[in-house]
Amino acid sequence: MRKIFTLLLCISFLLISLMGCQTAAKKPMTPERKPGVTTKKPTTEMTASERRVMANKLSKMAENVKGVKRASVVVSSIGMTNTGNTATTNKMTNTNAARTNYSGQVVMVGLTLEPTATRDAATLNKVKSTVANKLKASDRRISQVLVTTDPNLIKRINDVAAG
């Protein structure tokens, strides 16, 4: 009788210990990604074709401003980070500055103006600022608009636009 009692006691301890040693709950599995299938991420990056289409649209908008004879436009992407590592007077580097990300589209505009718009500096500046404000307000992806009336820069903008 004592052997049976000892055997039952051992079996009960064994069963209790086995019940207490269950495997831990596992984290839910993430859905498997199939090879070759990619998900599109929203991006602000534009293709060269999209930039050309935007440049044509912006050029027409700039030419509609009173005083503008012809407008050449180039759209360029910005994708840079300011690390804040600037040199100081004691030749130490400032590494505590926060990182700043700059992104968006920069629009460079070369304007050929009508003779009436080039009479004085005030009229010239008004036309340039009107074009800049109109183009920047036309698309939220545009972060900066640079406008020039310098013939040498206009030639360079035309060269870049031509490819």
RABEL-V204895 format. One record per run of one state. SS is the DSSP state (2 for helix, 1 for strand, 0 for the rest). FROM is the first residue (numbers start at 0). LEN is the number of residues. Records with the same first field share a line. If there is no record, write none. Layout:
SS->FROM-LEN ; FROM-LEN
//
This chain:
0->0-1 ; 20-27 ; 63-4 ; 82-3 ; 87-5 ; 94-5 ; 113-1 ; 118-2 ; 138-3 ; 148-2 ; 162-1
2->1-19 ; 47-16 ; 114-4 ; 120-18 ; 150-12
1->67-15 ; 85-2 ; 92-2 ; 99-14 ; 141-7
//
